[in-house]
Amino acid sequence: MKRLLFLLPLLALIAVCIYFILTTSPLVRYWADDFCSAIPLRNAGYWGAQVNWWMSWTGRYSYIAFLDIFELLGPWAAKILPILIALGATLALISAFFFEAILAPLFVILVLINAPNIIQSFYWQVGSLNYAFEFIFFNLFISLLVWPKKKLAYIGAFLLPLIVGGFSETIALAQIVLIAAVLLIIIIGDFADSDISDKKLRIRLAMVGLIGAIASVGIMSLSPGNAARASLVDHPESFAFVIKSTFYGTKWYLQRMFMIPTFVVSLILAAMAIFITVERKWKMFKKLFFGTRKMLLIMLLSALSAIFSTAAVIFSGYYAMAYTPPERAMFVAIYMIFVSFFIFCFAGSVIAMKKVSDKLKKYLVWVALVVSFVSSIFLIKSTVSSWGNIRQELTVYAQDWDLEEITLVKAGEREDKIGLIKNIRPVGSLDGFVENNGWVLGCIKEYYNLEEIKLK
C-alpha cells in the first residue's frame, strides 16, 4: 500500500511532463542563432567549421562538435533534441539510483520544471547544446562515482568532465565546484561494511574528474577566437567588481528562487521521495551512516556546493560580460542546486532514520507520503499551466514559420532571389527578425541563399 502511494503521484507527474515533452518537441524550429550557426558548416564542411569556430569565435569544443553534428542532420534534428536530452540524461542517471530507479526521471523532471527559461535552455537547439545536452555526460560521471567500475574507469572519469566543460565556460566552472564538493564528501565518508578499496577508487576517480574539469577550462582559454567574441561585449571594470557582483548576484538569485512556489514545492517533493526511499532501503542505507557529525558536515558541504556552484555560474557572466548570465545559462545553476540538494536529503534522511524511534519512523513515513502526494498534485497543476502556455507559444510560431518558409524556398528558386516574409513574434524572448539591427533576418537571407529579404 505504501509503495503504491509513493509511486502513483510521482509517476503521474513524470507522465504529465513526458506528455508535454513529446507533444512540444515536434514544434521546434530553427530560431535566432540556429540559422547563423548552420552557415559555417555549409560553407566549410564539418572539420573546416570546427577550425573556423576555434580560430574566429569560440573555444567551446564540445558544443561546436555536437552542434555541427545536429546541423549536418538538418532542421528536423532540432525536433528530437529535447527528447534526446531528457531521455539521455535520465538513462545516464539510472545506475546512480539503482536502489530506486524512479528517482532518476524525477530528478530530470524537477530540473526541467524549474528551468528559468525552458525554451532557451531546452528547446532552442543552440541554447540546449550549450547548457543542457552536457548533463547526459555529467550524469554518466555521477553514475561512475556511485557505481565505480575499475575497467576503464579512470579514462571515463577524465573524459566525461573534459567533454562536459567543453560545452561552455559556465558549466566548466560550475562542475569544478560540484566535483570538488563531492570529492570532500567521499573523503569524509567511512563507507562502513563496504570494501575500503571502493572509497579509495571513488576518491581517485573524483580527483581525475576534477583534473578533467580544470583541463576543459584551460583548453577553451587557448582558442584564438575568444578575443573576437570578447571584443563585442562589455568588460568588467575590475576583478573586485566581478567578486562583489557575484556575491550580491548569488544572494539575490537564491533568495528569488526560494520565493517561487514551484521551486520550493519541488524541493519538498524531492526531500519526501528521498526520505521514503531511505526508509524502504534502510538495510542498505544504514551502512552509510558515518556518525552524526560527519553526516551534518556532508549536509553542510552539499549546501555550500549549491551556493558556490550558483556563484560560479553568475561569476562567469560578470567576468565575461560584466552582467549576469542569460536565463538559459542559469539552467546550469538549477541543475547544480538539485544535485546538491539530493545529496543533502540523502544525508539528512540517513540521520533521521538512525536517530528516531521505530514508532516515530512509521509516523514520519506516512507524513512524507501525504506531503509527497500533495506536492505532486501542485506540481502537476503548475506544469500543465506553464508548459501548456509554452506549447501554445511554440505552436503559433511553428504554424506561422512553416508558411513563411515555403515563400523563402520559392524565392530562392526565382531569378531575383528576393524573399518577403511577415514579422513573426519570437519565442522564449529570443531575438526576432528586427532585434539587434535585424541580424537574424540577415542570417535567414544567407541560409536560404537569397539576394535580399524584406518584411511584409
ZATI-298651 format. One record per residue (C-alpha): residue number from 1; residue in three letters; x, y, z. Coordinates in steps of 0.25 Angstrom, whole numbers. Layout:
# residues N
PT    n  res     xx     yy     zz
PT  NUM  Ala      X      Y      Z
...
# end
This chain:
# residues 456
PT    n  res     xx     yy     zz
PT    1  Met      0      0      0
PT    2  Lys     11     10      4
PT    3  Arg     19      6     -8
PT    4  Leu      7      9    -17
PT    5  Leu      4     23    -10
PT    6  Phe     19     26    -12
PT    7  Leu     19     23    -27
PT    8  Leu      6     27    -32
PT    9  Pro      7     43    -31
PT   10  Leu     22     42    -36
PT   11  Leu     18     34    -48
PT   12  Ala      6     44    -50
PT   13  Leu     16     56    -50
PT   14  Ile     26     49    -59
PT   15  Ala     15     44    -69
PT   16  Val     10     59    -70
PT   17  Cys     24     64    -73
PT   18  Ile     27     53    -83
PT   19  Tyr     14     56    -90
PT   20  Phe     18     71    -91
PT   21  Ile     32     68    -96
PT   22  Leu     26     58   -107
PT   23  Thr     16     68   -111
PT   24  Thr     24     80   -111
PT   25  Ser     37     75   -117
PT   26  Pro     31     74   -132
PT   27  Leu     28     89   -131
PT   28  Val     43     93   -130
PT   29  Arg     48    101   -142
PT   30  Tyr     61    108   -145
PT   31  Trp     61    121   -137
PT   32  Ala     71    132   -136
PT   33  Asp     86    127   -135
PT   34  Asp     81    114   -142
PT   35  Phe     81    120   -156
PT   36  Cys     95    127   -153
PT   37  Ser    102    115   -148
PT   38  Ala     98    106   -159
PT   39  Ile    104    115   -169
PT   40  Pro    119    112   -166
PT   41  Leu    116     97   -166
PT   42  Arg    110     98   -180
PT   43  Asn    122    107   -185
PT   44  Ala    134     99   -179
PT   45  Gly    129     85   -176
PT   46  Tyr    129     79   -162
PT   47  Trp    144     79   -159
PT   48  Gly    146     92   -166
PT   49  Ala    135     98   -158
PT   50  Gln    142     93   -145
PT   51  Val    155    100   -149
PT   52  Asn    147    113   -153
PT   53  Trp    139    113   -140
PT   54  Trp    152    111   -132
PT   55  Met    160    121   -139
PT   56  Ser    150    132   -140
PT   57  Trp    139    131   -130
PT   58  Thr    139    121   -118
PT   59  Gly    147    110   -111
PT   60  Arg    135    102   -107
PT   61  Tyr    140     90   -114
PT   62  Ser    129     80   -109
PT   63  Tyr    118     90   -112
PT   64  Ile    123     92   -126
PT   65  Ala    125     78   -129
PT   66  Phe    111     74   -125
PT   67  Leu    105     86   -131
PT   68  Asp    110     83   -145
PT   69  Ile    106     68   -144
PT   70  Phe     92     72   -142
PT   71  Glu     93     83   -152
PT   72  Leu     98     72   -162
PT   73  Leu     85     65   -160
PT   74  Gly     77     77   -163
PT   75  Pro     66     85   -156
PT   76  Trp     58     73   -153
PT   77  Ala     68     68   -143
PT   78  Ala     65     80   -135
PT   79  Lys     51     74   -132
PT   80  Ile     57     61   -126
PT   81  Leu     68     68   -118
PT   82  Pro     59     71   -106
PT   83  Ile     54     57   -105
PT   84  Leu     68     52   -106
PT   85  Ile     73     61    -95
PT   86  Ala     62     57    -86
PT   87  Leu     63     42    -89
PT   88  Gly     79     42    -89
PT   89  Ala     80     50    -76
PT   90  Thr     70     40    -69
PT   91  Leu     77     27    -75
PT   92  Ala     91     33    -71
PT   93  Leu     86     34    -57
PT   94  Ile     78     21    -55
PT   95  Ser     90     13    -50
PT   96  Ala     93     24    -39
PT   97  Phe     79     22    -34
PT   98  Phe     80      6    -35
PT   99  Phe     73      5    -22
PT  100  Glu     60     13    -26
PT  101  Ala     60     16    -41
PT  102  Ile     48     25    -41
PT  103  Leu     58     36    -35
PT  104  Ala     65     37    -48
PT  105  Pro     54     42    -56
PT  106  Leu     48     50    -44
PT  107  Phe     62     58    -43
PT  108  Val     62     61    -58
PT  109  Ile     47     66    -58
PT  110  Leu     49     74    -46
PT  111  Val     61     81    -52
PT  112  Leu     53     84    -65
PT  113  Ile     41     89    -57
PT  114  Asn     49     99    -51
PT  115  Ala     57    104    -63
PT  116  Pro     57    119    -63
PT  117  Asn     54    119    -78
PT  118  Ile     51    105    -83
PT  119  Ile     50    110    -98
PT  120  Gln     64    116    -98
PT  121  Ser     71    105    -90
PT  122  Phe     63     92    -94
PT  123  Tyr     56     95   -107
PT  124  Trp     65    104   -115
PT  125  Gln     76     96   -122
PT  126  Val     87    106   -119
PT  127  Gly     83    108   -105
PT  128  Ser     81     94   -101
PT  129  Leu     94     89   -107
PT  130  Asn    101    100    -99
PT  131  Tyr     94     98    -85
PT  132  Ala     86     85    -85
PT  133  Phe     92     74    -94
PT  134  Glu    104     73    -86
PT  135  Phe     97     67    -74
PT  136  Ile     96     54    -81
PT  137  Phe    111     53    -79
PT  138  Phe    111     59    -65
PT  139  Asn    100     49    -61
PT  140  Leu    109     38    -66
PT  141  Phe    120     43    -58
PT  142  Ile    111     43    -45
PT  143  Ser    107     29    -48
PT  144  Leu    122     25    -50
PT  145  Leu    125     31    -36
PT  146  Val    113     24    -29
PT  147  Trp    115     11    -36
PT  148  Pro    130     10    -39
PT  149  Lys    136      1    -50
PT  150  Lys    151     -2    -49
PT  151  Lys    152     -5    -64
PT  152  Leu    154      8    -72
PT  153  Ala    148     16    -60
PT  154  Tyr    160     26    -60
PT  155  Ile    158     28    -75
PT  156  Gly    143     31    -73
PT  157  Ala    146     39    -60
PT  158  Phe    155     49    -68
PT  159  Leu    148     49    -82
PT  160  Leu    134     51    -77
PT  161  Pro    137     64    -69
PT  162  Leu    146     69    -80
PT  163  Ile    134     67    -90
PT  164  Val    125     74    -81
PT  165  Gly    134     86    -79
PT  166  Gly    135     88    -94
PT  167  Phe    121     92    -95
PT  168  Ser    122    105    -88
PT  169  Glu    131    113    -78
PT  170  Thr    119    113    -69
PT  171  Ile    117     98    -68
PT  172  Ala    132     97    -67
PT  173  Leu    133    106    -55
PT  174  Ala    121    100    -48
PT  175  Gln    125     86    -49
PT  176  Ile    139     89    -43
PT  177  Val    131     94    -31
PT  178  Leu    122     82    -30
PT  179  Ile    133     71    -33
PT  180  Ala    142     77    -22
PT  181  Ala    130     77    -12
PT  182  Val    127     62    -16
PT  183  Leu    142     59    -14
PT  184  Leu    141     64      0
PT  185  Ile    129     57      3
PT  186  Ile    135     44     -2
PT  187  Ile    147     46      7
PT  188  Ile    138     49     19
PT  189  Gly    130     36     17
PT  190  Asp    135     24     24
PT  191  Phe    126     14     16
PT  192  Ala    125      5     27
PT  193  Asp    123    -10     24
PT  194  Ser    128     -8     10
PT  195  Asp    141    -11      3
PT  196  Ile    151      1      6
PT  197  Ser    156      0     -8
PT  198  Asp    143      5    -13
PT  199  Lys    145     18     -5
PT  200  Lys    160     19    -10
PT  201  Leu    155     17    -24
PT  202  Arg    144     27    -23
PT  203  Ile    154     37    -17
PT  204  Arg    163     35    -29
PT  205  Leu    152     36    -39
PT  206  Ala    147     49    -33
PT  207  Met    161     54    -34
PT  208  Val    163     50    -48
PT  209  Gly    149     56    -51
PT  210  Leu    154     69    -45
PT  211  Ile    166     69    -53
PT  212  Gly    158     67    -66
PT  213  Ala    149     79    -62
PT  214  Ile    160     88    -60
PT  215  Ala    167     84    -73
PT  216  Ser    154     87    -80
PT  217  Val    155    102    -76
PT  218  Gly    170    102    -80
PT  219  Ile    167     97    -94
PT  220  Met    155    107    -96
PT  221  Ser    164    118    -92
PT  222  Leu    174    115   -103
PT  223  Ser    165    118   -114
PT  224  Pro    169    130   -122
PT  225  Gly    154    132   -125
PT  226  Asn    151    136   -111
PT  227  Ala    157    150   -114
PT  228  Ala    148    153   -125
PT  229  Arg    135    149   -117
PT  230  Ala    140    157   -105
PT  231  Ser    142    169   -113
PT  232  Leu    127    170   -115
PT  233  Val    123    170   -101
PT  234  Asp    125    180    -89
PT  235  His    136    176    -79
PT  236  Pro    136    178    -64
PT  237  Glu    143    190    -59
PT  238  Ser    151    182    -49
PT  239  Phe    152    168    -43
PT  240  Ala    147    174    -30
PT  241  Phe    135    178    -37
PT  242  Val    133    163    -42
PT  243  Ile    134    157    -28
PT  244  Lys    125    168    -22
PT  245  Ser    115    166    -33
PT  246  Thr    116    151    -32
PT  247  Phe    113    151    -17
PT  248  Tyr    101    160    -18
PT  249  Gly     96    153    -31
PT  250  Thr     97    140    -24
PT  251  Lys     90    145    -12
PT  252  Trp     79    151    -20
PT  253  Tyr     77    139    -29
PT  254  Leu     76    129    -18
PT  255  Gln     66    138    -10
PT  256  Arg     58    140    -22
PT  257  Met     57    124    -25
PT  258  Phe     52    122    -11
PT  259  Met     41    132    -13
PT  260  Ile     36    123    -25
PT  261  Pro     25    113    -20
PT  262  Thr     29    103    -31
PT  263  Phe     43    103    -27
PT  264  Val     40    101    -12
PT  265  Val     30     90    -15
PT  266  Ser     40     83    -24
PT  267  Leu     50     83    -12
PT  268  Ile     39     78     -3
PT  269  Leu     35     66    -12
PT  270  Ala     50     62    -15
PT  271  Ala     52     62      1
PT  272  Met     40     54      3
PT  273  Ala     43     44     -8
PT  274  Ile     57     42     -3
PT  275  Phe     53     40     11
PT  276  Ile     43     29      7
PT  277  Thr     54     23     -1
PT  278  Val     64     23     10
PT  279  Glu     53     17     20
PT  280  Arg     49      6     10
PT  281  Lys     64      2      7
PT  282  Trp     69      5     21
PT  283  Lys     77     -8     22
PT  284  Met     86     -3     11
PT  285  Phe     86     12     15
PT  286  Lys     89      9     30
PT  287  Lys    103      5     25
PT  288  Leu    105     20     20
PT  289  Phe    103     26     34
PT  290  Phe    117     31     37
PT  291  Gly    113     38     50
PT  292  Thr    105     50     53
PT  293  Arg    116     60     52
PT  294  Lys    121     55     39
PT  295  Met    107     54     33
PT  296  Leu    104     68     37
PT  297  Leu    117     72     31
PT  298  Ile    113     65     18
PT  299  Met    100     73     18
PT  300  Leu    107     86     20
PT  301  Leu    117     83      9
PT  302  Ser    105     80     -1
PT  303  Ala     98     93      3
PT  304  Leu    111    100      1
PT  305  Ser    112     93    -13
PT  306  Ala     99     98    -17
PT  307  Ile    103    113    -13
PT  308  Phe    116    113    -19
PT  309  Ser    113    105    -32
PT  310  Thr    102    116    -34
PT  311  Ala    112    127    -31
PT  312  Ala    121    120    -41
PT  313  Val    110    122    -52
PT  314  Ile    108    136    -48
PT  315  Phe    123    139    -47
PT  316  Ser    124    134    -62
PT  317  Gly    114    145    -66
PT  318  Tyr    121    156    -59
PT  319  Tyr    135    152    -63
PT  320  Ala    132    151    -77
PT  321  Met    121    161    -80
PT  322  Ala    120    170    -67
PT  323  Tyr    106    165    -65
PT  324  Thr     98    153    -60
PT  325  Pro     97    141    -70
PT  326  Pro     85    140    -79
PT  327  Glu     73    132    -74
PT  328  Arg     77    119    -81
PT  329  Ala     91    119    -74
PT  330  Met     84    119    -61
PT  331  Phe     79    105    -64
PT  332  Val     93    101    -60
PT  333  Ala     91    107    -47
PT  334  Ile     77    100    -45
PT  335  Tyr     83     86    -49
PT  336  Met     95     88    -39
PT  337  Ile     85     92    -28
PT  338  Phe     77     80    -29
PT  339  Val     89     71    -30
PT  340  Ser     94     77    -17
PT  341  Phe     80     76    -11
PT  342  Phe     79     62    -14
PT  343  Ile     92     59     -6
PT  344  Phe     87     68      5
PT  345  Cys     74     60      6
PT  346  Phe     80     46      6
PT  347  Ala     90     50     17
PT  348  Gly     78     57     25
PT  349  Ser     69     45     23
PT  350  Val     80     35     28
PT  351  Ile     82     43     41
PT  352  Ala     67     44     43
PT  353  Met     65     29     41
PT  354  Lys     77     26     50
PT  355  Lys     72     35     61
PT  356  Val     57     34     62
PT  357  Ser     50     23     69
PT  358  Asp     43     12     61
PT  359  Lys     29     17     65
PT  360  Leu     33     31     60
PT  361  Lys     38     26     47
PT  362  Lys     25     20     43
PT  363  Tyr     18     33     46
PT  364  Leu     29     41     38
PT  365  Val     27     32     26
PT  366  Trp     12     34     26
PT  367  Val     14     49     27
PT  368  Ala     24     48     16
PT  369  Leu     14     40      7
PT  370  Val      3     51      9
PT  371  Val     13     62      7
PT  372  Ser     18     55     -6
PT  373  Phe      4     53    -11
PT  374  Val      0     68     -9
PT  375  Ser     13     73    -15
PT  376  Ser     12     65    -27
PT  377  Ile     -3     70    -29
PT  378  Phe      2     84    -28
PT  379  Leu     14     82    -38
PT  380  Ile      4     75    -48
PT  381  Lys     -5     87    -48
PT  382  Ser      7     96    -49
PT  383  Thr     13     88    -60
PT  384  Val      0     87    -68
PT  385  Ser     -2    102    -67
PT  386  Ser     13    107    -70
PT  387  Trp     16     96    -80
PT  388  Gly      3     98    -87
PT  389  Asn      6    112    -89
PT  390  Ile     19    109    -95
PT  391  Arg     13     99   -104
PT  392  Gln      3    109   -109
PT  393  Glu     15    119   -112
PT  394  Leu     23    109   -119
PT  395  Thr     10    104   -127
PT  396  Val      7    119   -132
PT  397  Tyr     22    121   -137
PT  398  Ala     23    107   -143
PT  399  Gln     10    110   -151
PT  400  Asp     14    124   -156
PT  401  Trp     28    120   -159
PT  402  Asp     24    108   -167
PT  403  Leu     16    116   -176
PT  404  Glu     27    127   -178
PT  405  Glu     38    117   -180
PT  406  Ile     30    112   -192
PT  407  Thr     31    126   -198
PT  408  Leu     46    127   -195
PT  409  Val     49    114   -202
PT  410  Lys     41    118   -214
PT  411  Ala     48    132   -214
PT  412  Gly     62    124   -214
PT  413  Glu     57    117   -227
PT  414  Arg     54    130   -234
PT  415  Glu     64    138   -242
PT  416  Asp     63    151   -234
PT  417  Lys     64    143   -221
PT  418  Ile     56    153   -213
PT  419  Gly     49    148   -201
PT  420  Leu     37    154   -194
PT  421  Ile     32    149   -180
PT  422  Lys     24    155   -169
PT  423  Asn     30    159   -156
PT  424  Ile     27    147   -147
PT  425  Arg     28    149   -132
PT  426  Pro     40    142   -126
PT  427  Val     39    130   -116
PT  428  Gly     45    130   -102
PT  429  Ser     49    144   -102
PT  430  Leu     59    141   -113
PT  431  Asp     63    151   -123
PT  432  Gly     53    152   -135
PT  433  Phe     55    158   -149
PT  434  Val     56    172   -145
PT  435  Glu     64    172   -132
PT  436  Asn     79    175   -132
PT  437  Asn     78    182   -145
PT  438  Gly     72    170   -152
PT  439  Trp     84    161   -151
PT  440  Val     74    149   -150
PT  441  Leu     68    153   -163
PT  442  Gly     82    154   -169
PT  443  Cys     85    140   -165
PT  444  Ile     72    135   -171
PT  445  Lys     75    142   -184
PT  446  Glu     88    135   -185
PT  447  Tyr     83    122   -180
PT  448  Tyr     73    121   -192
PT  449  Asn     82    127   -202
PT  450  Leu     74    140   -204
PT  451  Glu     80    153   -210
PT  452  Glu     70    161   -202
PT  453  Ile     59    159   -191
PT  454  Lys     49    168   -187
PT  455  Leu     38    168   -176
PT  456  Lys     23    170   -180
# end
